[in-house]
Amino acid sequence: MDAVDGTSNLILLNIGYTELNANWNWTNIHSPFARIYYVTGGEARIRIGDRTQILKPGYLYLIPPFTLHNDECDSYFSLYYIHFYQKAVNQESVFDKYDFPLEVQATHTDILLAKRLTEINPGRHLMSYDPQSYDNLLTFSKYIADNKKIPIHLVIESQGILLQYLSRFLESAKVKSLKKDERINRCIKYIHENFDKDLLITDLADVACLSENHFIRLFKKEMDVTPLKYINLKKIEKAQLLLLTTNRQVRDIALELLIDNISYFNRIFKQYTGKTPVQFRQESNRQEINLQF
């Protein structure tokens, strides 16, 4: 991994320790933020698609952003939880570039890092553990405000701890580009670096040095989606993050993503998330009192 991965832009949102008893059951979690769990006791499950991962003591678990999953627990379960995101501007995020393992065995150092991260970030635990109660603008704004109150040396130390945890997963992660034709890899890089421009299939075909039809066929073969669907997916992911982390109007967000037809923006947003942008923001901003993890 090199500096262009932008991993220095990791921003901590939450760190805490909790003990649960069959009360960690949430469905259809689809957050723009990443999660790392250090399990200390008991057992729980995460379901991602048709895969079920058992969460066991002595292991670390990484849930990348925008990973649709369910949490399940029917007995005692204890863990440290860390929520963070990567602020990547006009570049591939570390999660775009690597396929991460979901589970790695923890070391003695990992528990020390969890305790230290908790110590230098007091009050950063979740007040409620239902994802709908913290994946929203109001709560996110509080987290960012809390970050600004922390001395710079502790911000840097926190980022260093996040990097150490991420490095544990990177050790056995696979570079996604190794699976792709180099011409398509160039196009993926071009898409991320030119996200603020109108991306045309003709331009991407030129980057790949292919005819449009050949480019579209090769892109779909390598990425399992058409170029347009890939571009729209990345636009909708950015829109979700902006809806949760800013109070900007939906129309302004659409225009930033170079979508000037608001009806089209609403349609593709609902296609990927099941909700319109307004519904997505309203649901994410719904605050539930007395929710339990």
C-alpha positions, 0 to 999 in steps of 0.5 A: 500500500502506498500514500495514494491510498489516502489512509491518513484520512481515516476519521474516528467516529466511535470507540467503546466497549459493551457487554450484551445479552441477546440484544444485538439484533439488527437487520438491513444495516447499510452504513457509509461508515466502516466498523471494526470489532474486537470480540472479547467474550460470547458469540454473535453472527453477521450475515452478509448476503448468503454468508454467515460469519460467527463472531468469536472471542480473540478475533478482529472483524472488519465490515467495510462501508456500504456492506449490507448486513444483519447482526444477530445475537442470542446469548452473552456477547462482549466486544470493543467496537470502532466506527470510522470512515475514510475521507477520500476526495477524487481518488479510490478509497482503500475499500475500493482498492482492496478486498479485505478478509472479514476475520483475522486472529487478534494479537495481545497488542490489539487489546492494548490498542483498543483500551488505548483508543478508548482512553484517549477518546472519552465519551465516544461510545454509542449512546444507543446501538441501533444503527438508525440512531447513529447513522444520521446527520445530527449524530454525525455532526456531534462526532465531528464536533467531538473530533475538533475538541481533541488535541492534535497529538491525540487525533494523530495517535487515534489515526495511528491506531486505526491504521494499525488495525487496518494493517492487520486486515491488509496483511491478507487483503487482495488488491482488486486490480490484480483481478482486472484487465489493466485497461479496465484498471486504468478506467476505474482510476480515471473514474475516481480521479474525474468524479467531478467531471461529466464521465462519458463512455467515449472518454473511458473507451479512449482511456482503455484504447478500445472501441466503445462496444469492446470497452463496454463488453470488457468492463462488464466481464471484469466488473460484473456491471456496465460502466454506467452502473458502476459510475452510478453506484459510486455516485449514489455511495457519495450521495449517501455519505453527503446526505448523512454528513451534511445538511445540503439540499438534495438538488445541490448534492445531485448537481455536485454529482453532475446529475442535473435531472432531479427525477433521474437522481431520485430514480437511480438513488431508489434503485440502489438503496430502496429509498428516495434521497429525501426518505433516506435522510428522513429515516436516518435522522429519525432519533429513537429514545431508549434504544438498546444495542 
